[in-house]
């Protein structure tokens, strides 16, 4: 995916990212997790066509942006998904356990004003632990090694893989159901063997997660919602 650039659409400045696809027969457009726009171009279509196509879809983009839900602060009483399961944030001021999840709750000790920050730190740490373990397990299954795993708050992609085996993921994947997280991890692990999106790459992905259509559909429909949660816009 190319470096996103700003484009004024639907009355606001939106990031426009362009992705090439060897299998795409025509141009397509979707909303990115941060509310920006991603245009998929078939091979051979000039990149300048991406902006023209995005502008032609301005009414659709405006409608989708209006339909996006508002921000959700990680405050006591709020329900947040953890691995796709709803968890209610509970402030436990007298507890001495830090932050922990059990029985459908995320419990937070300490002062109430620190709850949102501490819950986000907890979710990031959980994401780092789960994503690193699953990435190394899947890489071992295909005879590859992971050099490092990091988590960030990426806006235009859920994961990435460098040529030297370093994987990076959005920490917000810990909010998604397990089958979605597994798909994204498998997608990036497959790049350890195939740094492209050709047929061999997709065979690698399907060897690790046979059903790729369901998680891809889930991310397309629900992915932007995961960016509702947190202490920063």
Secondary structure as GFF3:
##gff-version 3
##sequence-region A 1 233
A	DSSP	beta_strand	5	9	.	.	.	ID=ss1
A	DSSP	beta_strand	12	21	.	.	.	ID=ss2
A	DSSP	beta_strand	28	31	.	.	.	ID=ss3
A	DSSP	beta_strand	37	42	.	.	.	ID=ss4
A	DSSP	alpha_helix	48	56	.	.	.	ID=ss5
A	DSSP	alpha_helix	58	67	.	.	.	ID=ss6
A	DSSP	beta_strand	79	82	.	.	.	ID=ss7
A	DSSP	beta_strand	85	91	.	.	.	ID=ss8
A	DSSP	beta_strand	99	102	.	.	.	ID=ss9
A	DSSP	beta_strand	105	108	.	.	.	ID=ss10
A	DSSP	three_ten_helix	112	114	.	.	.	ID=ss11
A	DSSP	alpha_helix	115	141	.	.	.	ID=ss12
A	DSSP	beta_strand	148	152	.	.	.	ID=ss13
A	DSSP	beta_strand	159	161	.	.	.	ID=ss14
A	DSSP	beta_strand	166	170	.	.	.	ID=ss15
A	DSSP	three_ten_helix	171	175	.	.	.	ID=ss16
A	DSSP	alpha_helix	178	190	.	.	.	ID=ss17
A	DSSP	alpha_helix	199	208	.	.	.	ID=ss18
A	DSSP	alpha_helix	213	226	.	.	.	ID=ss19
###
